[in-house]
């Protein structure tokens, strides 16, 4: 029971940290876009790259010891749900395609990092 609890807590921590990194990245992107007048068609691509980096960093920091893949799966689900909730509350539009893309990005990135960490 304790091992399962530790696995879930590590996944929750990874998802929350990924959300924090993602929010910081989005705020920095908004600042750069405002200062340098980035075109609107570039912002969604850079935003997806920021999400990949945020999830990868959070997984590298939080995945330790064992059950890497399970922790990564929990973390990616938590990140996806929290980011959906947060950005919906901030007035973002809700498109199922975007939600699925965000989940796929989080899932693939976190599982890749989990496999890399498991091989060490």
C-alpha positions in Angstrom: 0.0 0.0 0.0 2.8 2.4 0.9 4.5 1.7 -2.5 1.3 2.5 -4.4 0.8 5.7 -2.3 4.3 6.8 -3.0 3.9 6.1 -6.7 0.7 8.1 -6.9 2.2 11.0 -4.9 5.3 11.1 -7.1 3.0 11.3 -10.2 0.9 14.0 -8.6 4.0 16.0 -7.8 5.4 15.6 -11.3 2.1 16.7 -12.9 1.9 19.8 -10.6 5.5 20.8 -11.3 4.9 20.3 -15.0 1.9 22.7 -14.8 4.0 25.3 -12.9 6.8 25.1 -15.5 4.2 25.3 -18.3 2.6 28.4 -16.7 6.0 30.1 -16.3 6.7 29.3 -20.0 3.4 30.7 -21.2 3.9 33.9 -19.2 7.4 34.3 -20.6 6.1 33.6 -24.1 3.5 36.3 -23.7 6.2 38.7 -22.6 8.4 37.9 -25.5 5.5 38.0 -28.0 4.5 41.5 -26.7 8.1 42.9 -26.7 9.1 41.5 -30.1 5.8 41.4 -31.8 5.8 37.7 -32.7 3.3 36.7 -35.3 0.2 34.9 -34.1 0.8 31.8 -36.2 4.1 31.1 -34.3 2.6 31.2 -30.8 0.7 27.8 -30.9 3.8 26.0 -32.1 6.1 27.6 -29.4 3.4 26.9 -26.8 3.5 23.2 -27.6 7.3 23.1 -27.5 7.0 24.8 -24.0 4.7 22.1 -22.8 7.1 19.4 -24.0 10.0 21.1 -22.2 7.8 21.6 -19.0 6.7 18.0 -18.9 10.2 16.7 -19.6 11.8 18.8 -16.9 9.2 17.9 -14.3 9.6 14.2 -15.1 13.4 14.4 -14.9 13.1 16.0 -11.5 10.4 13.9 -10.0 10.8 10.4 -11.3 13.1 8.6 -8.9 13.7 5.0 -7.8 11.1 2.6 -9.3 7.8 2.5 -11.1 9.0 5.1 -13.6 6.3 4.5 -16.2 3.4 4.4 -13.7 4.6 7.6 -12.2 5.0 9.2 -15.6 1.4 8.1 -16.6 0.0 9.6 -13.4 2.0 12.7 -13.9 0.9 13.2 -17.5 -2.8 12.7 -16.6 -2.5 15.1 -13.7 -0.7 17.7 -15.9 -3.3 17.4 -18.6 -6.3 17.7 -16.3 -4.8 20.6 -14.3 -3.8 22.5 -17.4 -7.2 21.9 -18.9 -8.9 23.2 -15.8 -6.5 26.2 -15.4 -6.6 27.4 -18.9 -10.4 26.9 -19.2 -10.8 29.0 -16.0 -8.6 31.7 -17.6 -11.0 32.1 -20.5 -9.4 29.7 -23.0 -11.6 27.9 -25.5 -12.3 24.2 -25.2 -11.5 22.2 -28.2 -11.4 18.4 -27.9 -8.7 18.2 -30.5 -6.5 20.5 -28.5 -7.2 18.6 -25.3 -6.2 15.3 -26.9 -3.1 16.9 -28.4 -2.0 18.2 -25.0 -2.6 14.9 -23.4 -0.7 13.0 -26.1 2.2 15.4 -25.8 2.3 15.0 -22.0 1.9 11.2 -22.3 4.6 10.6 -24.9 7.1 13.0 -23.4 6.7 11.6 -19.9 6.9 8.0 -21.0 10.0 8.6 -23.0 11.6 10.3 -20.0 10.5 7.4 -17.8 12.1 4.8 -20.1 15.3 6.8 -20.2 15.4 7.0 -16.5 14.6 3.3 -16.1 17.5 2.3 -18.3 20.0 4.1 -16.0 
